[in-house]
Amino acid sequence: MATPDFVLELRRHLGTRPLSFVGVTAVILRGDEVLLGRRSDNGALTPITGIVDPGEEPADAACREALEEAGVRIRADRLAWVHQIPRITYDNGDQADYLDLTFRCTWLEGEPYPADGEMTEVGWRRLDDLGDLSDEQRTRIRVALAEDGGARFEGGA
């Protein structure tokens, strides 16, 4: 599902005004590989991402998105990074601010495939061969790979 029903309902009332969402990034690891997919809306190569549903635990959202988008079961091992993504304005004029929670995750089972149409392709990439991944997405993976075990937070006083 590309846009959750609760977002569509909000948009019915608020139009294209900026909305704030909690998003998740699942950096899914299998040995020396990471699971990446090519988004169907803009062609960008990314880890699995999605929006946390109302009342949903963020780690559960990461696991749900992995199953929905790539057909794989994962375990969310730890929160790696909390950061605000700059405002996005979509082609239809909708504006959104995302607080992204990046999780380091472990692949448990399933062969990845573009399960729900949000990705045109999904597959394993060696960590030393990430191709045309954006700097932002490379940073999410790098932070998730850090072995210090603590979550990284942006800002703060």
ZIPEBEL-V388743 format. One line per field, one symbol per residue. ss: DSSP state (H for helix, E for strand, L for the rest). burial: I if it has 9 or more other C-alpha atoms within 8 Angstrom, else O. A space follows every 50 residues. Layout:
ss->???
burial->???
//
This chain:
ss->LLLLHHHHHHHHHHLLLLEEEEEEEEEEEELLEEEEEEELLLLLEELEEE ELLLLLLHHHHHHHHHHHHHLLEEEEEEEEEEEEEEEEELLLLLEEEEEE EEEEEEEEELLLLLLLLLEEEEEEEELLLLLLLLHHHHHHHHHHHLLLLL LEELLLL
burial->OOOIOOOIOIIOOOOOOOOOIIIIIIIIIIOOIIIIIIIIOOOOIIIIII IIOOOOOIOIIIIOIIIIIIIIIIIIOIIIIIIIOOOOOOOOOIIIIIII IIIIIIIOOOOIIIIIIIIIIIIOIIOOOOOOIOOOIIOIIOIIOOOOOO IOOOOOO
//
